[in-house]
């Protein structure tokens, strides 16, 4: 594995870990801050590409959409 591949794998592992933490912290203030920051930094350092950047940003948006939908369903019940 070359340096670029290792950096990419490290970035992916870091992002995945922060997304897991986000899921545990949903509903708390700034729950997505670390995940968003890790995605942005990995992208700025070119450890992830445009497609991956968009994928992870969309993933965070989907996590919040699912959370908000379930929260609204619970409030309506």
N, CA, C and O atoms as a CHARMM CRD file, in Angstrom:
* protein
*
  308
    1    1 UNK  N      0.85700  -1.17000   0.00000 PROA 1      0.00000
    2    1 UNK  CA     0.00000   0.00000   0.00000 PROA 1      0.00000
    3    1 UNK  C      0.90300   1.23300   0.00000 PROA 1      0.00000
    4    1 UNK  O      1.80100   1.35200   0.83400 PROA 1      0.00000
    5    2 UNK  N      0.66100   2.14600  -0.93900 PROA 2      0.00000
    6    2 UNK  CA     1.47600   3.35000  -0.98700 PROA 2      0.00000
    7    2 UNK  C      0.93700   4.41300  -0.02100 PROA 2      0.00000
    8    2 UNK  O     -0.10500   4.22000   0.60600 PROA 2      0.00000
    9    3 UNK  N      1.64200   5.51100   0.08900 PROA 3      0.00000
   10    3 UNK  CA     1.28600   6.56000   1.04800 PROA 3      0.00000
   11    3 UNK  C     -0.09900   7.13000   0.75500 PROA 3      0.00000
   12    3 UNK  O     -0.88900   7.33800   1.67600 PROA 3      0.00000
   13    4 UNK  N     -0.39600   7.38000  -0.50000 PROA 4      0.00000
   14    4 UNK  CA    -1.70200   7.94500  -0.85800 PROA 4      0.00000
   15    4 UNK  C     -2.83900   6.98300  -0.48100 PROA 4      0.00000
   16    4 UNK  O     -3.86500   7.41500   0.04500 PROA 4      0.00000
   17    5 UNK  N     -2.66400   5.71400  -0.74200 PROA 5      0.00000
   18    5 UNK  CA    -3.67900   4.72100  -0.38000 PROA 5      0.00000
   19    5 UNK  C     -3.84200   4.63000   1.13300 PROA 5      0.00000
   20    5 UNK  O     -4.95900   4.50900   1.63500 PROA 5      0.00000
   21    6 UNK  N     -2.73100   4.68800   1.85300 PROA 6      0.00000
   22    6 UNK  CA    -2.78100   4.64000   3.31000 PROA 6      0.00000
   23    6 UNK  C     -3.48700   5.87100   3.86800 PROA 6      0.00000
   24    6 UNK  O     -4.29900   5.75900   4.78700 PROA 6      0.00000
   25    7 UNK  N     -3.18000   7.04700   3.31700 PROA 7      0.00000
   26    7 UNK  CA    -3.84700   8.28000   3.74900 PROA 7      0.00000
   27    7 UNK  C     -5.34300   8.20600   3.48000 PROA 7      0.00000
   28    7 UNK  O     -6.15400   8.63500   4.30100 PROA 7      0.00000
   29    8 UNK  N     -5.70300   7.65400   2.31400 PROA 8      0.00000
   30    8 UNK  CA    -7.11200   7.51400   1.96700 PROA 8      0.00000
   31    8 UNK  C     -7.80800   6.58600   2.95600 PROA 8      0.00000
   32    8 UNK  O     -8.88500   6.91000   3.45600 PROA 8      0.00000
   33    9 UNK  N     -7.21000   5.44700   3.23800 PROA 9      0.00000
   34    9 UNK  CA    -7.81900   4.49500   4.16800 PROA 9      0.00000
   35    9 UNK  C     -7.92600   5.08200   5.56800 PROA 9      0.00000
   36    9 UNK  O     -8.92400   4.86800   6.25600 PROA 9      0.00000
   37   10 UNK  N     -6.91500   5.81500   5.98900 PROA 10     0.00000
   38   10 UNK  CA    -6.95300   6.46900   7.29700 PROA 10     0.00000
   39   10 UNK  C     -8.09500   7.47300   7.35100 PROA 10     0.00000
   40   10 UNK  O     -8.83000   7.52600   8.33700 PROA 10     0.00000
   41   11 UNK  N     -8.24800   8.27200   6.29400 PROA 11     0.00000
   42   11 UNK  CA    -9.32600   9.26200   6.23800 PROA 11     0.00000
   43   11 UNK  C    -10.69500   8.59300   6.27600 PROA 11     0.00000
   44   11 UNK  O    -11.58900   9.04900   6.98900 PROA 11     0.00000
   45   12 UNK  N    -10.86100   7.52400   5.52000 PROA 12     0.00000
   46   12 UNK  CA   -12.13700   6.80600   5.49800 PROA 12     0.00000
   47   12 UNK  C    -12.46100   6.24100   6.87700 PROA 12     0.00000
   48   12 UNK  O    -13.59400   6.35700   7.34400 PROA 12     0.00000
   49   13 UNK  N    -11.48000   5.63600   7.52600 PROA 13     0.00000
   50   13 UNK  CA   -11.69600   5.09100   8.86700 PROA 13     0.00000
   51   13 UNK  C    -12.06500   6.19500   9.85600 PROA 13     0.00000
   52   13 UNK  O    -12.94000   6.00700  10.70000 PROA 13     0.00000
   53   14 UNK  N    -11.41000   7.32000   9.75400 PROA 14     0.00000
   54   14 UNK  CA   -11.68800   8.45800  10.63400 PROA 14     0.00000
   55   14 UNK  C    -13.11200   8.95800  10.40300 PROA 14     0.00000
   56   14 UNK  O    -13.86200   9.16200  11.35800 PROA 14     0.00000
   57   15 UNK  N    -13.48100   9.15400   9.15600 PROA 15     0.00000
   58   15 UNK  CA   -14.83000   9.63700   8.82600 PROA 15     0.00000
   59   15 UNK  C    -15.88100   8.64800   9.31400 PROA 15     0.00000
   60   15 UNK  O    -16.86800   9.04600   9.93200 PROA 15     0.00000
   61   16 UNK  N    -15.67800   7.37300   9.04200 PROA 16     0.00000
   62   16 UNK  CA   -16.64400   6.35500   9.48200 PROA 16     0.00000
   63   16 UNK  C    -16.80000   6.36600  11.00300 PROA 16     0.00000
   64   16 UNK  O    -17.91100   6.22000  11.51300 PROA 16     0.00000
   65   17 UNK  N    -15.70100   6.53800  11.72200 PROA 17     0.00000
   66   17 UNK  CA   -15.76700   6.61800  13.17900 PROA 17     0.00000
   67   17 UNK  C    -16.54100   7.82900  13.65400 PROA 17     0.00000
   68   17 UNK  O    -17.32900   7.74100  14.59600 PROA 17     0.00000
   69   18 UNK  N    -16.31900   8.95700  13.00600 PROA 18     0.00000
   70   18 UNK  CA   -17.03900  10.17800  13.39000 PROA 18     0.00000
   71   18 UNK  C    -18.51900  10.08000  13.04500 PROA 18     0.00000
   72   18 UNK  O    -19.35700  10.61300  13.77200 PROA 18     0.00000
   73   19 UNK  N    -18.85000   9.41300  11.95500 PROA 19     0.00000
   74   19 UNK  CA   -20.26200   9.21200  11.61100 PROA 19     0.00000
   75   19 UNK  C    -20.91900   8.29100  12.64400 PROA 19     0.00000
   76   19 UNK  O    -22.06900   8.51000  13.02400 PROA 19     0.00000
   77   20 UNK  N    -20.20900   7.28000  13.09200 PROA 20     0.00000
   78   20 UNK  CA   -20.73800   6.40400  14.14600 PROA 20     0.00000
   79   20 UNK  C    -20.99400   7.20300  15.42500 PROA 20     0.00000
   80   20 UNK  O    -22.00900   7.00400  16.09300 PROA 20     0.00000
   81   21 UNK  N    -20.07600   8.10000  15.76200 PROA 21     0.00000
   82   21 UNK  CA   -20.27100   8.95800  16.93700 PROA 21     0.00000
   83   21 UNK  C    -21.46400   9.88900  16.73500 PROA 21     0.00000
   84   21 UNK  O    -22.23200  10.13400  17.66600 PROA 21     0.00000
   85   22 UNK  N    -21.61400  10.40000  15.52700 PROA 22     0.00000
   86   22 UNK  CA   -22.75500  11.26000  15.21000 PROA 22     0.00000
   87   22 UNK  C    -24.06000  10.52500  15.46300 PROA 22     0.00000
   88   22 UNK  O    -24.97600  11.07600  16.07400 PROA 22     0.00000
   89   23 UNK  N    -24.15100   9.29700  15.00200 PROA 23     0.00000
   90   23 UNK  CA   -25.37700   8.51500  15.17500 PROA 23     0.00000
   91   23 UNK  C    -25.68300   8.32700  16.66200 PROA 23     0.00000
   92   23 UNK  O    -26.84500   8.37800  17.06600 PROA 23     0.00000
   93   24 UNK  N    -24.66200   8.11300  17.46800 PROA 24     0.00000
   94   24 UNK  CA   -24.86800   7.96500  18.91600 PROA 24     0.00000
   95   24 UNK  C    -25.29600   9.27800  19.56800 PROA 24     0.00000
   96   24 UNK  O    -26.01400   9.27200  20.56800 PROA 24     0.00000
   97   25 UNK  N    -24.85500  10.40600  19.00200 PROA 25     0.00000
   98   25 UNK  CA   -25.11100  11.71100  19.60800 PROA 25     0.00000
   99   25 UNK  C    -26.26800  12.48000  18.97500 PROA 25     0.00000
  100   25 UNK  O    -26.46700  13.65400  19.28700 PROA 25     0.00000
  101   26 UNK  N    -27.03000  11.84300  18.09800 PROA 26     0.00000
  102   26 UNK  CA   -28.13300  12.54000  17.44100 PROA 26     0.00000
  103   26 UNK  C    -29.05300  13.18400  18.47200 PROA 26     0.00000
  104   26 UNK  O    -29.38700  12.57800  19.49000 PROA 26     0.00000
  105   27 UNK  N    -29.44700  14.39300  18.19800 PROA 27     0.00000
  106   27 UNK  CA   -30.31300  15.12600  19.10600 PROA 27     0.00000
  107   27 UNK  C    -29.55900  16.04900  20.04100 PROA 27     0.00000
  108   27 UNK  O    -30.15500  16.93300  20.65600 PROA 27     0.00000
  109   28 UNK  N    -28.26400  15.85400  20.15200 PROA 28     0.00000
  110   28 UNK  CA   -27.44700  16.72900  20.99500 PROA 28     0.00000
  111   28 UNK  C    -26.95400  17.90600  20.15400 PROA 28     0.00000
  112   28 UNK  O    -26.81600  17.78200  18.93700 PROA 28     0.00000
  113   29 UNK  N    -26.68700  19.04700  20.79500 PROA 29     0.00000
  114   29 UNK  CA   -26.15200  20.18800  20.04000 PROA 29     0.00000
  115   29 UNK  C    -24.82300  19.84100  19.36100 PROA 29     0.00000
  116   29 UNK  O    -23.97500  19.16900  19.94800 PROA 29     0.00000
  117   30 UNK  N    -24.65800  20.29400  18.15300 PROA 30     0.00000
  118   30 UNK  CA   -23.42500  20.11700  17.37800 PROA 30     0.00000
  119   30 UNK  C    -23.03100  18.65500  17.19200 PROA 30     0.00000
  120   30 UNK  O    -21.84300  18.34300  17.11400 PROA 30     0.00000
  121   31 UNK  N    -23.99800  17.77000  17.12000 PROA 31     0.00000
  122   31 UNK  CA   -23.71200  16.33600  16.99100 PROA 31     0.00000
  123   31 UNK  C    -22.92300  16.02600  15.72300 PROA 31     0.00000
  124   31 UNK  O    -22.11600  15.09600  15.70700 PROA 31     0.00000
  125   32 UNK  N    -23.14700  16.78300  14.67700 PROA 32     0.00000
  126   32 UNK  CA   -22.47800  16.48300  13.40800 PROA 32     0.00000
  127   32 UNK  C    -21.17600  17.24400  13.21000 PROA 32     0.00000
  128   32 UNK  O    -20.53500  17.09600  12.16900 PROA 32     0.00000
  129   33 UNK  N    -20.77300  18.04300  14.16700 PROA 33     0.00000
  130   33 UNK  CA   -19.59200  18.89100  13.98600 PROA 33     0.00000
  131   33 UNK  C    -18.33200  18.10100  13.67000 PROA 33     0.00000
  132   33 UNK  O    -17.61800  18.43800  12.72600 PROA 33     0.00000
  133   34 UNK  N    -18.05200  17.08200  14.42300 PROA 34     0.00000
  134   34 UNK  CA   -16.81700  16.31100  14.20200 PROA 34     0.00000
  135   34 UNK  C    -16.86600  15.55600  12.87900 PROA 34     0.00000
  136   34 UNK  O    -15.86900  15.50000  12.16000 PROA 34     0.00000
  137   35 UNK  N    -18.01800  14.97600  12.55500 PROA 35     0.00000
  138   35 UNK  CA   -18.14100  14.25000  11.29200 PROA 35     0.00000
  139   35 UNK  C    -17.97900  15.19700  10.11100 PROA 35     0.00000
  140   35 UNK  O    -17.26900  14.89000   9.15400 PROA 35     0.00000
  141   36 UNK  N    -18.63400  16.33500  10.18000 PROA 36     0.00000
  142   36 UNK  CA   -18.53500  17.31800   9.10600 PROA 36     0.00000
  143   36 UNK  C    -17.10600  17.82900   8.97000 PROA 36     0.00000
  144   36 UNK  O    -16.59900  17.97600   7.85800 PROA 36     0.00000
  145   37 UNK  N    -16.46600  18.09500  10.08500 PROA 37     0.00000
  146   37 UNK  CA   -15.08400  18.57800  10.05700 PROA 37     0.00000
  147   37 UNK  C    -14.13200  17.54200   9.48000 PROA 37     0.00000
  148   37 UNK  O    -13.22800  17.88500   8.71700 PROA 37     0.00000
  149   38 UNK  N    -14.32800  16.27700   9.84000 PROA 38     0.00000
  150   38 UNK  CA   -13.43900  15.23900   9.32400 PROA 38     0.00000
  151   38 UNK  C    -13.59900  15.08400   7.81300 PROA 38     0.00000
  152   38 UNK  O    -12.61700  14.88600   7.09800 PROA 38     0.00000
  153   39 UNK  N    -14.82100  15.17400   7.33600 PROA 39     0.00000
  154   39 UNK  CA   -15.07200  15.08500   5.89300 PROA 39     0.00000
  155   39 UNK  C    -14.42700  16.26500   5.17300 PROA 39     0.00000
  156   39 UNK  O    -13.75600  16.08800   4.15600 PROA 39     0.00000
  157   40 UNK  N    -14.62900  17.45600   5.69800 PROA 40     0.00000
  158   40 UNK  CA   -14.07500  18.65400   5.07600 PROA 40     0.00000
  159   40 UNK  C    -12.55000  18.62500   5.06900 PROA 40     0.00000
  160   40 UNK  O    -11.92600  18.92500   4.05100 PROA 40     0.00000
  161   41 UNK  N    -11.96100  18.27000   6.18300 PROA 41     0.00000
  162   41 UNK  CA   -10.49800  18.23800   6.26100 PROA 41     0.00000
  163   41 UNK  C     -9.91900  17.16700   5.33900 PROA 41     0.00000
  164   41 UNK  O     -8.93600  17.41600   4.64100 PROA 41     0.00000
  165   42 UNK  N    -10.51300  15.99000   5.33100 PROA 42     0.00000
  166   42 UNK  CA   -10.02900  14.93300   4.44400 PROA 42     0.00000
  167   42 UNK  C    -10.11200  15.37400   2.98500 PROA 42     0.00000
  168   42 UNK  O     -9.23000  15.06500   2.18300 PROA 42     0.00000
  169   43 UNK  N    -11.17300  16.09400   2.65000 PROA 43     0.00000
  170   43 UNK  CA   -11.33100  16.59200   1.28700 PROA 43     0.00000
  171   43 UNK  C    -10.28900  17.67100   0.97400 PROA 43     0.00000
  172   43 UNK  O     -9.68100  17.66500  -0.09600 PROA 43     0.00000
  173   44 UNK  N    -10.09400  18.58300   1.90600 PROA 44     0.00000
  174   44 UNK  CA    -9.12000  19.66300   1.69000 PROA 44     0.00000
  175   44 UNK  C     -7.69900  19.11300   1.56100 PROA 44     0.00000
  176   44 UNK  O     -6.88400  19.66400   0.82100 PROA 44     0.00000
  177   45 UNK  N     -7.41000  18.04600   2.26800 PROA 45     0.00000
  178   45 UNK  CA    -6.08900  17.42400   2.19700 PROA 45     0.00000
  179   45 UNK  C     -5.97600  16.45200   1.02700 PROA 45     0.00000
  180   45 UNK  O     -4.93700  15.82400   0.82600 PROA 45     0.00000
  181   46 UNK  N     -7.04700  16.33800   0.26700 PROA 46     0.00000
  182   46 UNK  CA    -7.12900  15.46600  -0.91500 PROA 46     0.00000
  183   46 UNK  C     -6.94800  13.99300  -0.58000 PROA 46     0.00000
  184   46 UNK  O     -6.44700  13.21100  -1.38800 PROA 46     0.00000
  185   47 UNK  N     -7.36500  13.63500   0.62200 PROA 47     0.00000
  186   47 UNK  CA    -7.36000  12.22900   1.00700 PROA 47     0.00000
  187   47 UNK  C     -8.60700  11.52300   0.47500 PROA 47     0.00000
  188   47 UNK  O     -8.60700  10.30700   0.28600 PROA 47     0.00000
  189   48 UNK  N     -9.68100  12.30600   0.23300 PROA 48     0.00000
  190   48 UNK  CA   -10.88000  11.78700  -0.42100 PROA 48     0.00000
  191   48 UNK  C    -11.16900  12.65800  -1.62800 PROA 48     0.00000
  192   48 UNK  O    -10.77500  13.82400  -1.67200 PROA 48     0.00000
  193   49 UNK  N    -11.85900  12.08900  -2.60700 PROA 49     0.00000
  194   49 UNK  CA   -12.14700  12.83700  -3.83800 PROA 49     0.00000
  195   49 UNK  C    -13.52300  13.50200  -3.78100 PROA 49     0.00000
  196   49 UNK  O    -14.23600  13.38500  -2.78400 PROA 49     0.00000
  197   50 UNK  N    -13.88700  14.19300  -4.84500 PROA 50     0.00000
  198   50 UNK  CA   -15.16800  14.90900  -4.90600 PROA 50     0.00000
  199   50 UNK  C    -16.34900  13.97500  -4.67800 PROA 50     0.00000
  200   50 UNK  O    -17.26900  14.29100  -3.92400 PROA 50     0.00000
  201   51 UNK  N    -16.31100  12.83100  -5.33500 PROA 51     0.00000
  202   51 UNK  CA   -17.41900  11.88000  -5.23400 PROA 51     0.00000
  203   51 UNK  C    -17.59000  11.39800  -3.79000 PROA 51     0.00000
  204   51 UNK  O    -18.71100  11.32400  -3.28700 PROA 51     0.00000
  205   52 UNK  N    -16.48900  11.07600  -3.13400 PROA 52     0.00000
  206   52 UNK  CA   -16.54900  10.62100  -1.74500 PROA 52     0.00000
  207   52 UNK  C    -17.01700  11.74600  -0.82600 PROA 52     0.00000
  208   52 UNK  O    -17.79300  11.51700   0.10100 PROA 52     0.00000
  209   53 UNK  N    -16.54400  12.94800  -1.08800 PROA 53     0.00000
  210   53 UNK  CA   -16.95900  14.10300  -0.29400 PROA 53     0.00000
  211   53 UNK  C    -18.47500  14.27500  -0.36900 PROA 53     0.00000
  212   53 UNK  O    -19.13700  14.43600   0.65600 PROA 53     0.00000
  213   54 UNK  N    -19.01300  14.24200  -1.57200 PROA 54     0.00000
  214   54 UNK  CA   -20.46200  14.37900  -1.76000 PROA 54     0.00000
  215   54 UNK  C    -21.20900  13.21300  -1.10600 PROA 54     0.00000
  216   54 UNK  O    -22.26200  13.40700  -0.49900 PROA 54     0.00000
  217   55 UNK  N    -20.66500  12.01600  -1.23300 PROA 55     0.00000
  218   55 UNK  CA   -21.29000  10.83500  -0.63700 PROA 55     0.00000
  219   55 UNK  C    -21.41300  10.99000   0.88500 PROA 55     0.00000
  220   55 UNK  O    -22.48400  10.76000   1.44700 PROA 55     0.00000
  221   56 UNK  N    -20.34400  11.37000   1.53400 PROA 56     0.00000
  222   56 UNK  CA   -20.37500  11.48900   2.99200 PROA 56     0.00000
  223   56 UNK  C    -21.24600  12.65000   3.45400 PROA 56     0.00000
  224   56 UNK  O    -21.92200  12.54600   4.47700 PROA 56     0.00000
  225   57 UNK  N    -21.23800  13.74100   2.72200 PROA 57     0.00000
  226   57 UNK  CA   -22.12200  14.86500   3.07400 PROA 57     0.00000
  227   57 UNK  C    -23.58400  14.44100   2.93500 PROA 57     0.00000
  228   57 UNK  O    -24.41300  14.76200   3.78600 PROA 57     0.00000
  229   58 UNK  N    -23.89500  13.71900   1.85900 PROA 58     0.00000
  230   58 UNK  CA   -25.25900  13.23200   1.65900 PROA 58     0.00000
  231   58 UNK  C    -25.63300  12.22300   2.74700 PROA 58     0.00000
  232   58 UNK  O    -26.78300  12.17100   3.18300 PROA 58     0.00000
  233   59 UNK  N    -24.67400  11.43700   3.17200 PROA 59     0.00000
  234   59 UNK  CA   -24.93400  10.46000   4.23400 PROA 59     0.00000
  235   59 UNK  C    -25.32800  11.15000   5.53600 PROA 59     0.00000
  236   59 UNK  O    -26.25200  10.71100   6.22100 PROA 59     0.00000
  237   60 UNK  N    -24.63500  12.21700   5.87300 PROA 60     0.00000
  238   60 UNK  CA   -24.99500  12.98100   7.07700 PROA 60     0.00000
  239   60 UNK  C    -26.38200  13.58800   6.91500 PROA 60     0.00000
  240   60 UNK  O    -27.19200  13.54300   7.84100 PROA 60     0.00000
  241   61 UNK  N    -26.65800  14.14900   5.75400 PROA 61     0.00000
  242   61 UNK  CA   -27.98600  14.71500   5.49500 PROA 61     0.00000
  243   61 UNK  C    -29.06000  13.64900   5.64200 PROA 61     0.00000
  244   61 UNK  O    -30.12200  13.91800   6.20300 PROA 61     0.00000
  245   62 UNK  N    -28.80200  12.43900   5.14500 PROA 62     0.00000
  246   62 UNK  CA   -29.77600  11.34400   5.23800 PROA 62     0.00000
  247   62 UNK  C    -29.96200  10.89200   6.68300 PROA 62     0.00000
  248   62 UNK  O    -31.08000  10.57700   7.09100 PROA 62     0.00000
  249   63 UNK  N    -28.89700  10.85600   7.45100 PROA 63     0.00000
  250   63 UNK  CA   -29.00600  10.49400   8.87200 PROA 63     0.00000
  251   63 UNK  C    -29.92700  11.47400   9.57900 PROA 63     0.00000
  252   63 UNK  O    -30.79600  11.06600  10.35000 PROA 63     0.00000
  253   64 UNK  N    -29.74200  12.76800   9.32200 PROA 64     0.00000
  254   64 UNK  CA   -30.59800  13.77400   9.95000 PROA 64     0.00000
  255   64 UNK  C    -32.02100  13.71900   9.42400 PROA 64     0.00000
  256   64 UNK  O    -32.96400  13.92200  10.18800 PROA 64     0.00000
  257   65 UNK  N    -32.19700  13.44900   8.13900 PROA 65     0.00000
  258   65 UNK  CA   -33.54500  13.33600   7.57900 PROA 65     0.00000
  259   65 UNK  C    -34.29500  12.18600   8.24000 PROA 65     0.00000
  260   65 UNK  O    -35.46400  12.32900   8.59900 PROA 65     0.00000
  261   66 UNK  N    -33.62900  11.05000   8.40100 PROA 66     0.00000
  262   66 UNK  CA   -34.25600   9.89700   9.06700 PROA 66     0.00000
  263   66 UNK  C    -34.56500  10.20500  10.52300 PROA 66     0.00000
  264   66 UNK  O    -35.63000   9.84400  11.02300 PROA 66     0.00000
  265   67 UNK  N    -33.64900  10.86400  11.19900 PROA 67     0.00000
  266   67 UNK  CA   -33.85500  11.22200  12.60300 PROA 67     0.00000
  267   67 UNK  C    -35.04100  12.16900  12.74400 PROA 67     0.00000
  268   67 UNK  O    -35.90600  11.97100  13.59700 PROA 67     0.00000
  269   68 UNK  N    -35.07500  13.19900  11.90200 PROA 68     0.00000
  270   68 UNK  CA   -36.16700  14.17000  11.98000 PROA 68     0.00000
  271   68 UNK  C    -37.50900  13.54000  11.63900 PROA 68     0.00000
  272   68 UNK  O    -38.52200  13.87200  12.25400 PROA 68     0.00000
  273   69 UNK  N    -37.53000  12.63800  10.66900 PROA 69     0.00000
  274   69 UNK  CA   -38.77100  11.96200  10.30900 PROA 69     0.00000
  275   69 UNK  C    -39.27600  11.08900  11.45900 PROA 69     0.00000
  276   69 UNK  O    -40.47200  11.07800  11.75300 PROA 69     0.00000
  277   70 UNK  N    -38.37100  10.36400  12.10500 PROA 70     0.00000
  278   70 UNK  CA   -38.79700   9.51000  13.23100 PROA 70     0.00000
  279   70 UNK  C    -39.21600  10.36400  14.41500 PROA 70     0.00000
  280   70 UNK  O    -40.13600  10.00700  15.15100 PROA 70     0.00000
  281   71 UNK  N    -38.55000  11.47700  14.59700 PROA 71     0.00000
  282   71 UNK  CA   -38.90000  12.38400  15.70500 PROA 71     0.00000
  283   71 UNK  C    -40.29300  12.96200  15.49000 PROA 71     0.00000
  284   71 UNK  O    -41.07500  13.07000  16.43500 PROA 71     0.00000
  285   72 UNK  N    -40.60600  13.33700  14.24300 PROA 72     0.00000
  286   72 UNK  CA   -41.92900  13.88200  13.91700 PROA 72     0.00000
  287   72 UNK  C    -43.00600  12.81300  14.07700 PROA 72     0.00000
  288   72 UNK  O    -44.11100  13.11800  14.52400 PROA 72     0.00000
  289   73 UNK  N    -42.70200  11.56100  13.71800 PROA 73     0.00000
  290   73 UNK  CA   -43.65700  10.47800  13.85800 PROA 73     0.00000
  291   73 UNK  C    -43.94900  10.20900  15.34000 PROA 73     0.00000
  292   73 UNK  O    -45.09400   9.96300  15.71900 PROA 73     0.00000
  293   74 UNK  N    -42.92100  10.25800  16.15500 PROA 74     0.00000
  294   74 UNK  CA   -43.11900  10.04200  17.59300 PROA 74     0.00000
  295   74 UNK  C    -43.93700  11.17100  18.19400 PROA 74     0.00000
  296   74 UNK  O    -44.77400  10.93300  19.06400 PROA 74     0.00000
  297   75 UNK  N    -43.70700  12.39600  17.74200 PROA 75     0.00000
  298   75 UNK  CA   -44.45000  13.54400  18.27100 PROA 75     0.00000
  299   75 UNK  C    -45.90800  13.49300  17.85600 PROA 75     0.00000
  300   75 UNK  O    -46.78300  13.94300  18.59600 PROA 75     0.00000
  301   76 UNK  N    -46.17800  12.94900  16.67900 PROA 76     0.00000
  302   76 UNK  CA   -47.54400  12.86300  16.19000 PROA 76     0.00000
  303   76 UNK  C    -48.32700  11.74300  16.85400 PROA 76     0.00000
  304   76 UNK  O    -49.55700  11.77300  16.87400 PROA 76     0.00000
  305   77 UNK  N    -47.63100  10.76200  17.39400 PROA 77     0.00000
  306   77 UNK  CA   -48.31100   9.59300  17.99500 PROA 77     0.00000
  307   77 UNK  C    -48.87500   9.88300  19.34800 PROA 77     0.00000
  308   77 UNK  O    -49.47000   9.00300  19.97100 PROA 77     0.00000
